[in-house]
């Protein structure tokens, strides 16, 4: 077994997985898995820069994670940064801060690399004979990966729950529309459809038999569909949500006020304002592909990073 620490820093959240990994047996045992909403991508779509307060929130989470990693004695650490830090002019400030705190330099990976990690994490434990479309709906981007025992095609497009919310569901003063207007929802939908057209140029979205959905927007929709009173990762993992339930929940979220969304028992406070856009991405993907259900995975890019970290030098 190799003890590794994998960190995934996205547009909306930063997550840590400390795990024991056995590459030969295919076993990955969680020791600590946690997530912090830091909204690193705050304003990046508009300004092209990481906001000072967003950087400080992220560095505070890194300091917490450094203590956890030290407590567990991880042999290797890998820090992967995705959409927001790819887009930012001042990403060097981010790199220096992470290096000072954790002693490793964050790898600002491409969308294709992000997609490959997500596919590995999501499908390693699923039956290998099936063909999969894995979709990872993040804060700034969504990754599409098609494959079976390996990746066949992948594409990252710039639609994510934070990016779409900031583009279309926020007033000039910065307040989120409460609830969003039909015109604002139509604008979000138009961006999603254009991105799906782009993804479909290189990824055969309609071919795979199984749609696998990853990340917070998808798992939150699943938790609502299951009627959970508290977030239960074990219940959510490998659950199946029919298209009709996804549509019903998406319509409900888009029609709700901030207070109504916040009152949903399983809603993380950091997702209250962005879940409507995230669920609409999932719904549009299901409509485009004709998927009758989505298989929800709690294993995603973070698990893929952990696997790759364990195999590196093995």
Buried (B, 14 or more C-beta within 10 A) or exposed (E): BBBBBBBBBBBBBBBBBBBBBEEEEEEBEEBBBEBBBBBBBBBBBEEEBBBEEBBEBBBBBBEBBBEBBEEBEBBBBBBBBBBBBBBBEBBEBBBEBBEEBBEBEBBBBEBBBBBBBBBBBBBBBBEEEBBBBBBBBBBBBBBBBBBBEEBBBBBBBBBBBBBBBBBBBBEEEEEBBBBBEEEBBEBBBEBBBEBBEBBBEEBBBEEBEBBBBBBBBBBBBBBBBBEBEEBEEEBBBBBBBBBEBBBBBBBBBBEBEBEBBBEBEBBBEBBBBBBBBBBBBBBBBBBBBEBEBBBBBBBBBBBBBBBBBBEEEE
